[in-house]
Amino acid sequence: MNINSPSRRQFITMTSLGLASLPLLNCDLGNGKRPNILLILTDDQGWGDITSHGNEILSTPNMDRIAAEGVRFDRFYVSPVCAPTRASLLTGRYHLRTGVHGVTRGEENMRAEEVTLAEILKSKGYSTGCFGKWHNGAHGPMHPNGQGFDEFVGFCAGHWNNYFDTQMEHNGQTIETEGYMADVLTDKALTFMEDQKENPWLCYIPYNPPHSPFQVPDQFFDKYKQMGLDDTLACVYGMCENLDDNIGRLLDKLDDLEIADNTIVLFITDNGPNSDRFNGNMRGRKASVHEGGIRVPCFIRWPGRIEPGRTVLPIADHIDILPTVLSLCDISLPGELELDGKDLTPLIRNPEADWTDRALFSYWAGRGAMRTEQYRLIVNPESVELYDMIKDPGETKDNKGENPETAAQMKSAYDVWFEDVTKNGFNPIPIPIGYKGEAEVIMPAHEAYLSSDGIEYFEGHGWANDWIAEWTDKAAYPYWEIEVLEGGQYEIALDYICPKKEIGATFQIEVGEQKLSGRISKPHNPPPVHSPDRVPRKEVYEKTWATLSVGLLQLNPGKYQLKVKALSRPGNIVMDLKAVRIRML
């Protein structure tokens, strides 16, 4: 998107955050070149999955090296789950402002008008690459290529099915890869860094491990199994150590290219741990708004510019990353943007600097939290809890009864915040059809809504890679919210599975007044693709789907619901439906 577009909303200026007034760590490197940015984000790695945080089992020398050679933010917070953290990290805004309020069915989509760190840096001459899990929109301007990234290799959904010898996306095209996924993503990032060594670059690597399914090469799994750990923990720790090895490869490449002194390295994780394991005796894990669900590592290294070995104690947040990076790079914000984040460079310069106490907020699935230097307020649907984080860091005793005034004041502040960040609502963001450069749109089942009972998601939650199953009721149907941007003829196809005994169902695709009928006439029912899981997964297994070309529809510009309705069902089910494909002719 054009970040200088005159149609953008007018926001308060960032001068109140002091971006223009900090001479510290400016990017005058003597060669007129701005620093590179290497932003590493891991998925479901908790605060406790770091050796230097007290984990006596796990080995993470390269992650710890970033902290030892730079600054460690001791109390750094993100969102309780994946997509919200990514939206806040890239925009400097609370995720609820950006439209992101879930992890599937399009609720993970970030509004196209949001301005990302990549867009800002790109406008200043940076080359931009993203290698890994995006999870903020798979279509059109919400895709990484539409949000400022020149180069994208990875996937856009909430998780991937298999981490070995898999398919990924490269700038909208499917590619086959060989090897373990984290290794492949690192290879792609290394190539990008080398190809762009003459230019300033942003290399964003949102790795997908240790998110499930739990898969890791033998050498890492076997090491932790030999320590007597169960399969889940051995795999998680093996995945973390593999990540650490890959981060070591990245740091080595900076040295090999002789650009380490000109590269700011940031290491962060996206939420608390995805299993019950060591987490510093904090309460909560992934998806919790308690401390253990949202406190994560944050290490920042810039040799020669950031004094090594420092620890910052004041609370900080993922919304602070964008203004901090821009300040480090001496880049002003384009136009006027409303950010929630605060520039952290005064604390990077001097961890003992005067720093005004602030409040940080979290929200997930009906529960919220407010964090100050001393207190954590938990907002439940029908009640609140108050914890003194200095006296009771494990959140073992609700302090609300002893301190009702603080609880009431914090609840009032939380209510004001929540009303503000949700004022634009959460209407579904339609899938764009006919967006420039996107010839085919694949609308996966996990982005569909289900009209009623009699049709379900196979796994049940409708998470990434799930499909529509148990379609027994002819009156039930899936539908997708779409917006046709360019009118014309479009070819419609379905990805489906149907056993031989169930074939024969007829169906109708409806887009407004336009209708197109088809029939399931060929059986297709393959077994699941072999998946080298260390433990049984909660997500669906991968399958190979048949594609049925249904025909052509003339679509006019506008917003619609695309519906797939059953006309007849000679067997017990209509079909299993993985995706609807729309290709502009």
FIZAGU-187973 format. One record per residue (C-alpha): residue in one letter; x, y, z. Coordinates in steps of 0.05 Angstrom, whole numbers, padded with zeros to 5 digits, always signed. Each point is the difference from the previous one (the first is absolute). Example, Ala and Ser with C-alpha at 12.3 -4.5 7.8 and 13.67 -1.06 7.14 Angstrom:
# residues 2
a+00246-00090+00156
s+00027+00069-00013
This chain:
# residues 585
m+00000+00000+00000
n+00021+00073-00008
i+00020+00021+00070
n-00004+00073-00021
s-00070-00006-00029
p-00041+00063+00012
s-00060-00045+00016
r+00033-00025+00063
r-00033+00018+00066
q+00030+00059+00036
f+00033-00022+00064
i+00037+00033+00057
t+00073+00013-00012
m+00055-00041+00029
t+00037+00060+00028
s-00031-00016+00067
l+00042-00064+00001
g+00064+00040-00011
l+00024-00034-00063
a+00032+00062-00027
s+00035+00021+00064
l+00047-00059+00014
p+00071+00007-00026
l+00019-00067+00032
l+00019-00057-00045
n-00013+00039-00064
c+00016-00036-00064
d+00057+00044-00024
l+00048-00057-00016
g+00050+00042-00038
n-00020-00031-00067
g-00068+00030-00009
k-00033-00069+00006
r-00057-00014+00048
p+00004-00062+00044
n-00029-00066-00021
i-00056-00030+00043
l-00002-00074+00016
l-00065-00013+00037
i-00007-00072+00025
l-00067-00024+00028
t-00011-00071+00023
d-00068-00034+00009
d-00024-00026+00067
q+00068+00004+00033
g-00011+00024+00071
w+00041+00045+00046
g+00028-00063+00033
d+00025-00031-00064
i+00066+00037+00006
t+00062-00024+00037
s+00016+00068+00030
h-00070+00004+00029
g+00015-00058+00045
n-00016-00060-00043
e+00050-00052+00022
i-00017-00050-00054
l-00006+00039-00065
s+00061+00026-00037
t-00009+00067-00036
p+00070+00031-00006
n-00015+00043-00060
m-00064+00030+00027
d+00038+00014+00064
r+00057+00030-00040
i-00047+00053-00028
a-00019+00020+00071
a+00072-00002+00025
e+00025+00043-00057
g-00058+00048+00005
v-00058+00018+00045
r-00050-00046+00033
f-00071+00025+00016
d-00017-00038+00063
r-00075+00012+00000
f-00021+00003-00072
y-00071-00017-00021
v-00037-00023-00063
s-00070-00025-00014
p-00024-00068+00026
v-00002-00032-00070
c+00032+00003-00069
a-00035+00046-00048
p-00014+00057+00050
t+00074+00003+00019
r+00021+00004-00073
a-00048+00057-00015
s+00023+00041+00060
l+00074-00015-00013
l-00004+00025-00072
t-00045+00061+00012
g+00016+00026+00069
r-00074-00003+00015
y-00043-00044+00044
h-00026-00057-00044
l-00073+00017+00013
r+00010+00065-00037
t+00026-00036-00061
g-00060-00046-00009
v+00037-00062+00027
h-00041-00033+00054
g+00008-00075-00014
v+00044-00052-00032
t-00045-00030-00054
r-00061+00012-00044
g+00029+00067-00022
e+00003+00027+00071
e+00075+00000-00007
n-00002+00049-00058
m+00032+00067+00010
r-00035+00057-00035
a+00036+00020-00063
e+00003+00074+00020
e+00045-00017+00059
v+00071+00025-00010
t+00053-00051+00016
l+00073+00007+00019
a+00017-00031-00068
e-00039+00053-00037
i+00034+00056+00037
l+00070-00028-00010
k-00014-00016-00073
s-00019+00073-00011
k+00069+00018+00026
g+00037-00044-00049
y+00002-00065+00039
s-00006-00068-00033
t-00050-00041+00040
g-00007-00075+00008
c-00045-00044+00042
f+00017-00074+00010
g-00048-00043+00040
k-00070+00004+00030
w-00039+00063-00018
h-00069-00012+00030
n-00028+00070-00013
g-00037-00012-00066
a+00009-00045-00060
h-00032+00040-00055
g+00012+00063-00040
p+00024+00061+00038
m-00001-00038+00067
h+00053-00048-00027
p+00073+00013+00019
n+00015+00025-00071
g-00057+00050+00010
q+00024+00023+00068
g+00070+00022-00019
f+00041-00063-00011
d+00036-00007-00067
e+00017-00072+00013
f-00043-00051+00037
v+00014-00074+00010
g-00043-00038+00049
f-00074-00008+00014
c-00057+00046+00020
a-00043-00045+00044
g+00005-00012+00075
h+00042-00063-00005
w+00028-00048-00052
n-00016-00074-00005
n+00070-00029-00011
y+00069+00028+00013
f+00040-00047-00044
d+00004+00001-00077
t-00062+00043-00007
q-00031+00052-00044
m+00005+00074+00016
e-00018+00064-00035
h+00048+00047-00035
n-00032+00066-00018
g-00067-00032-00015
q+00027-00062-00035
t+00004-00070+00030
i+00071-00028+00006
e+00026-00069+00021
t+00052+00000+00055
e+00048-00053+00026
g+00021-00007+00072
y-00025+00025+00067
m-00042+00062-00005
a+00039+00044+00048
d+00065-00018-00036
v-00032+00017-00067
l-00026+00067+00025
t+00069+00017+00026
d+00031-00018-00067
k-00048+00047-00035
a+00014+00056+00050
l+00076-00010-00008
t-00007+00006-00076
f-00041+00063+00008
m+00052+00031+00047
e+00056-00016-00047
d-00037+00024-00062
q-00017+00066+00034
k+00067+00012+00034
e+00011+00065-00038
n-00068+00028+00022
p-00031+00010+00068
w-00050-00056+00014
l-00054-00024+00047
c+00002-00076+00008
y-00060-00023+00040
i+00003-00074+00018
p-00063-00023+00036
y+00020-00073+00010
n-00057-00050+00011
p+00032-00047+00051
p-00010-00019+00055
h-00074+00006-00019
s-00033-00068-00010
p-00002-00048-00035
f+00060-00024+00038
q+00052-00019-00052
v+00076+00007+00005
p+00062-00035-00029
d+00024-00061+00038
q+00064+00031+00026
f-00038+00052+00040
f-00055-00046+00024
d+00047-00056+00020
k+00043+00047+00042
y-00058+00019+00045
k-00031-00069+00002
q+00065-00026+00027
m-00010+00049+00058
g-00063-00038+00019
l-00050+00052-00026
d-00068-00020-00028
d-00010+00003-00075
t-00035+00067+00001
l+00052+00036+00041
a+00058-00034-00036
c-00029+00023-00066
v-00014+00071+00023
y+00069+00009+00029
g+00030-00033-00062
m-00038+00050-00043
c+00025+00058+00042
e+00072-00025-00006
n-00007-00007-00075
l-00025+00072-00002
d+00060+00021+00041
d+00047-00035-00049
n-00034+00037-00057
i+00006+00066+00036
g+00074-00016+00007
r+00004-00007-00075
l-00032+00068-00008
l+00049+00033+00047
d+00058-00035-00034
k-00023+00027-00068
l+00000+00071+00027
d+00073-00011+00021
d+00018-00032-00067
l-00030+00058-00038
e+00034+00049+00048
i-00066+00034+00015
a-00011-00020+00073
d+00017+00070+00024
n-00050+00028-00049
t-00058-00047+00019
i-00050+00006+00056
v-00021-00069+00023
l-00065-00010+00038
f-00023-00066+00030
i-00071-00007+00026
t-00051-00056+00008
d-00075+00007-00014
n-00034-00025+00064
g+00009-00046+00059
p+00018-00074-00006
n-00047-00048-00035
s+00006-00054+00052
d+00009-00004+00075
r+00075+00007+00011
f+00051+00043+00035
n-00022+00073-00004
g+00031+00034+00060
n-00056-00018+00048
m-00046+00048-00036
r-00074-00013-00004
g-00029-00015-00068
r+00023-00025-00067
k-00019+00014-00073
a-00070+00030-00006
s+00001+00027+00072
v+00000+00073+00018
h+00038-00016+00064
e+00074+00015+00003
g+00022-00068-00027
g-00043+00006-00062
i+00029+00066-00024
r+00068+00013+00031
v+00054-00020-00050
p+00074+00010-00016
c+00021+00065-00035
f+00073+00008-00017
i+00029+00056-00043
r+00072+00002-00026
w+00037+00053-00039
p+00075-00007+00008
g+00035+00065+00013
r-00066+00036+00010
i-00035-00037+00057
e+00042-00013+00061
p+00002-00075+00012
g-00025-00037+00061
r-00054+00050+00022
t-00067-00019+00030
v-00061+00045-00003
l-00050-00010+00057
p-00058+00048-00018
i-00057-00034-00036
a+00000+00002-00076
d-00043-00028-00055
h-00002-00024-00072
i-00035+00065-00020
d+00066+00035+00017
i+00041-00035-00053
l-00020+00042-00060
p+00013+00068+00032
t+00065-00026+00031
v+00027-00028-00065
l-00017+00064-00037
s+00035+00041+00054
l+00062-00044-00004
c+00001+00010-00075
d-00013+00075+00006
i-00062-00006-00043
s-00060+00044+00010
l-00070-00028-00006
p-00035+00014-00067
g-00055+00050+00010
e-00038-00004+00064
l-00014-00068+00031
e-00034-00019+00064
l+00045-00049+00036
d-00009-00033+00067
g+00073-00018+00007
k+00055+00040+00034
d+00072+00011-00023
l+00045-00042+00046
t+00067+00031-00020
p+00007+00040+00065
l-00001-00066+00038
i+00048-00032-00050
r+00048+00056+00013
n-00009-00001+00075
p-00042-00053+00034
e-00003+00045+00061
a-00027+00060-00039
d-00061+00037+00026
w-00059-00037-00028
t-00073+00016+00013
d-00041-00058+00026
r-00047-00023-00054
a-00057-00049-00010
l+00001-00057-00051
f-00062-00037-00022
s-00017-00069-00026
y-00062-00035-00025
w-00018-00069-00025
a-00065-00039-00006
g-00042+00041+00048
r+00053+00010+00053
g+00044+00061+00007
a+00058+00026+00043
m+00033+00065+00020
r+00072+00000+00024
t+00037+00055+00037
e+00068-00004+00033
q-00033-00026+00063
y-00067-00030-00017
r-00034-00047-00049
l-00076+00007-00007
i-00036-00060-00030
v-00067+00017-00031
n-00047-00059-00004
p-00069+00004-00032
e-00034+00005+00068
s+00056+00020+00048
v+00069+00029+00009
e+00062-00024+00036
l+00059+00042+00025
y+00070-00026+00012
d+00059+00036+00031
m+00056-00021-00047
i+00055+00024+00046
k-00023-00038+00062
d-00034-00057-00037
p+00032-00010-00069
g-00032-00069-00006
e-00070+00031+00005
t-00022-00047+00056
k-00043+00049+00040
d-00055+00045-00026
n+00014+00067+00032
k-00065+00034-00021
g-00032-00005+00068
e+00059+00033+00035
n+00008+00053-00052
p-00068+00016-00030
e+00016+00071-00021
t+00059-00022-00043
a-00042-00055-00031
a-00056+00049-00015
q+00046+00052-00030
m+00035-00051-00044
k-00066-00030-00023
s-00024+00069-00019
a+00064+00012-00040
y-00007-00068-00033
d-00071+00015-00021
v+00020+00066-00031
w+00057-00035-00038
f-00044-00057-00024
e-00054+00047-00026
d+00052+00040-00037
v+00037-00057-00034
t-00064-00035-00022
k-00036+00062-00026
n+00008-00021-00073
g-00034-00067+00013
f+00016-00068-00027
n-00043-00010-00062
p+00030-00054-00043
i+00053+00026-00048
p-00023-00027-00067
i+00048-00041-00043
p+00019+00043-00061
i-00015-00031-00068
g+00034+00030-00060
y+00055+00036+00039
k+00057+00023-00044
g+00051-00054-00015
e-00040-00055+00035
a-00027-00042-00057
e-00026-00056+00045
v-00030+00005+00069
i-00002-00063+00042
m-00052+00007+00055
p+00015-00055+00052
a-00054-00032+00041
h+00028+00029+00064
e-00019+00069-00026
a-00073-00022-00011
y-00059+00010+00046
l-00050-00056+00010
s-00074+00016-00006
s-00027-00049+00051
d+00005-00070+00029
g+00006-00057-00048
i+00068+00023-00025
e+00064+00003+00041
y+00075+00010-00002
f+00036-00066+00000
e+00043+00016+00060
g-00054+00042+00032
h+00032+00068+00012
g+00010+00020-00073
w+00074+00014+00012
a+00049+00007-00057
n-00001-00056-00052
d-00066-00028+00027
w-00055-00018-00049
i-00076-00004-00003
a-00026-00070+00017
e-00062-00036+00027
w-00041+00037-00051
t-00063-00040+00011
d-00054+00054-00003
k-00018+00025-00069
a-00025+00065+00030
a+00067+00016+00032
y+00055+00033-00040
p+00068+00035+00007
y+00009+00071-00023
w+00057+00050-00008
e-00003+00075+00004
i+00030+00028-00065
e+00008+00066-00036
v+00006-00001-00076
l+00047+00057-00018
e+00000-00010-00075
g-00060-00026-00039
g+00008-00054-00051
q-00003-00075-00013
y+00028-00045+00054
e+00013-00074-00001
i-00024-00036+00063
a+00029-00065+00026
l-00005-00041+00064
d+00052-00041+00038
y-00038-00060+00027
i+00002-00071+00027
c-00058-00049-00009
p+00001-00076+00011
k-00027-00043-00057
k-00063-00019+00039
e-00018+00074+00010
i+00009+00028-00070
g-00058+00031-00039
a-00016+00062+00040
t-00018+00062-00039
f+00014+00069+00025
q-00008+00073-00019
i+00049+00058+00008
e-00035+00066+00012
v+00030+00070-00003
g-00056+00050+00006
e-00048-00016-00057
q+00052-00039-00038
k-00005-00076+00006
l+00041-00059-00025
s-00016-00074+00009
g+00045-00061+00003
r+00001-00073+00019
i+00049-00044+00038
s+00009-00057-00050
k+00070-00026+00014
p+00020-00032+00066
h+00063+00024+00036
n+00017-00024+00069
p+00075-00004+00013
p+00031-00018+00068
p+00033+00056+00040
v+00069+00020-00022
h+00054-00032+00044
s+00018+00048+00055
p+00062-00011+00043
d-00033+00024+00065
r+00035-00016+00065
v-00068+00001+00036
p-00071-00003-00026
r-00022+00068-00024
k-00062+00040+00015
e-00001+00032-00069
v-00024-00035-00063
y+00046-00044-00041
e+00018+00019-00071
k-00037-00032-00059
t+00005+00004-00076
w-00063+00032-00028
a-00034-00008-00067
t-00017+00064-00038
l-00066+00004-00037
s-00010+00055-00051
v-00072+00022+00006
g-00006+00052-00054
l-00002+00075-00012
l-00035+00056+00037
q-00009+00073-00022
l+00015+00040+00063
n-00014+00074+00008
p+00037+00045+00049
g-00028+00001+00070
k-00003-00037+00066
y-00033-00068+00002
q-00005-00065+00037
l+00026-00058-00043
k-00042-00060+00020
v+00007-00074-00017
k-00068-00032+00008
a-00020-00072-00007
l-00056-00016-00050
s-00001-00076+00009
r+00035-00050+00044
p-00009-00073-00021
g+00050-00024+00052
n+00010+00017+00073
i+00041+00063-00014
v+00006+00052-00054
m+00077+00001-00001
d+00059+00022+00041
l+00020+00069-00024
k+00070+00029+00007
a-00003+00063-00041
v-00034+00041-00054
r+00045+00026-00056
i-00017+00062-00040
r+00042+00017-00061
m-00010+00062-00041
l+00000-00013-00075
